[in-house]
């Protein structure tokens, strides 16, 4: 006797990309024309990436490693100083 278990899996998280492949059809008889195929391209992302985009605390703007503070040189004082980057993130 063989027991087969069905494992339920979630669909991957997908995000549509702005570019796509559109196939255009030209016809002399519109009543017999087929619907054009719109091949939307999708980006597969992890659930963690979705959560980081949803919660403002997880946005990349809050990472000094990704967006470092600016180092500038003061000509009058003849020294370098660090200018902090204003970090604002909003959930949409």
Kinemage of the C-alpha trace (Angstrom):
@kinemage 1
@onewidth
@group {chain A} dominant
@subgroup {mainchain}
@vectorlist {calphas} color= white
{ca unk a 1} P 0.000 0.000 0.000
{ca unk a 2} L 1.439 3.351 -1.088
{ca unk a 3} L 0.414 6.457 0.801
{ca unk a 4} L 0.891 9.650 -1.106
{ca unk a 5} L 0.796 12.875 0.875
{ca unk a 6} L -0.096 16.112 -0.761
{ca unk a 7} L 2.132 18.917 0.385
{ca unk a 8} L 0.616 22.366 0.156
{ca unk a 9} L 3.075 25.029 -0.858
{ca unk a 10} L 2.612 28.761 -1.191
{ca unk a 11} L 3.004 30.511 -4.482
{ca unk a 12} L 6.143 32.618 -4.638
{ca unk a 13} L 5.854 36.347 -4.019
{ca unk a 14} L 5.894 38.096 -7.391
{ca unk a 15} L 6.260 41.708 -8.403
{ca unk a 16} L 5.449 42.872 -11.963
{ca unk a 17} L 8.303 44.599 -13.742
{ca unk a 18} L 7.743 47.802 -15.722
{ca unk a 19} L 9.043 46.247 -18.921
{ca unk a 20} L 7.091 43.608 -20.762
{ca unk a 21} L 6.897 41.864 -24.101
{ca unk a 22} L 3.871 42.872 -26.138
{ca unk a 23} L 2.962 40.962 -29.259
{ca unk a 24} L 0.983 43.091 -31.728
{ca unk a 25} L -1.415 41.580 -34.221
{ca unk a 26} L -2.466 43.335 -37.414
{ca unk a 27} L -5.570 42.093 -39.167
{ca unk a 28} L -8.010 43.077 -41.886
{ca unk a 29} L -10.904 41.273 -40.163
{ca unk a 30} L -11.309 42.473 -36.568
{ca unk a 31} L -14.258 40.143 -35.942
{ca unk a 32} L -11.943 37.108 -36.265
{ca unk a 33} L -8.914 38.608 -34.502
{ca unk a 34} L -7.340 36.988 -31.465
{ca unk a 35} L -6.682 38.855 -28.253
{ca unk a 36} L -3.033 40.020 -28.167
{ca unk a 37} L -0.861 38.241 -25.659
{ca unk a 38} L 0.630 40.474 -23.005
{ca unk a 39} L 3.670 38.758 -21.588
{ca unk a 40} L 4.229 40.579 -18.327
{ca unk a 41} L 7.606 39.889 -16.783
{ca unk a 42} L 7.611 39.089 -13.080
{ca unk a 43} L 10.321 39.299 -10.453
{ca unk a 44} L 10.265 36.566 -7.806
{ca unk a 45} L 11.088 37.945 -4.346
{ca unk a 46} L 11.190 36.425 -0.900
{ca unk a 47} L 8.604 37.016 1.777
{ca unk a 48} L 11.273 38.819 3.794
{ca unk a 49} L 11.825 41.303 0.971
{ca unk a 50} L 8.098 42.074 0.917
{ca unk a 51} L 8.123 42.676 4.659
{ca unk a 52} L 11.168 44.961 4.404
{ca unk a 53} L 9.355 47.025 1.772
{ca unk a 54} L 6.142 47.162 3.808
{ca unk a 55} L 7.645 48.264 7.137
{ca unk a 56} L 9.573 51.568 6.990
{ca unk a 57} L 12.118 50.330 9.538
{ca unk a 58} L 13.335 47.741 7.048
{ca unk a 59} L 13.913 50.072 4.085
{ca unk a 60} L 17.416 50.300 2.650
{ca unk a 61} L 17.550 54.042 3.279
{ca unk a 62} L 17.959 53.228 6.984
{ca unk a 63} L 21.140 51.236 6.320
{ca unk a 64} L 24.345 53.295 6.648
{ca unk a 65} L 26.142 50.488 4.813
{ca unk a 66} L 23.944 50.923 1.727
{ca unk a 67} L 23.593 54.728 1.897
{ca unk a 68} L 26.672 55.953 3.796
{ca unk a 69} L 26.905 59.337 5.459
{ca unk a 70} L 28.767 61.990 3.461
{ca unk a 71} L 32.352 62.907 4.301
{ca unk a 72} L 33.208 66.495 3.388
{ca unk a 73} L 36.223 68.740 3.742
{ca unk a 74} L 36.002 72.159 5.407
{ca unk a 75} L 38.404 74.573 3.677
{ca unk a 76} L 38.368 77.127 6.508
{ca unk a 77} L 39.106 74.708 9.363
{ca unk a 78} L 41.232 72.401 7.175
{ca unk a 79} L 39.556 69.240 8.445
{ca unk a 80} L 37.147 66.537 7.344
{ca unk a 81} L 33.691 66.189 8.847
{ca unk a 82} L 30.817 63.744 8.425
{ca unk a 83} L 27.472 65.009 7.250
{ca unk a 84} L 24.622 62.752 8.341
{ca unk a 85} L 22.208 61.677 5.611
{ca unk a 86} L 18.558 62.446 6.342
{ca unk a 87} L 16.852 59.056 6.403
{ca unk a 88} L 13.116 59.050 5.679
{ca unk a 89} L 11.047 56.053 4.628
{ca unk a 90} L 7.324 55.745 4.011
{ca unk a 91} L 5.100 52.689 3.559
{ca unk a 92} L 2.979 52.811 0.421
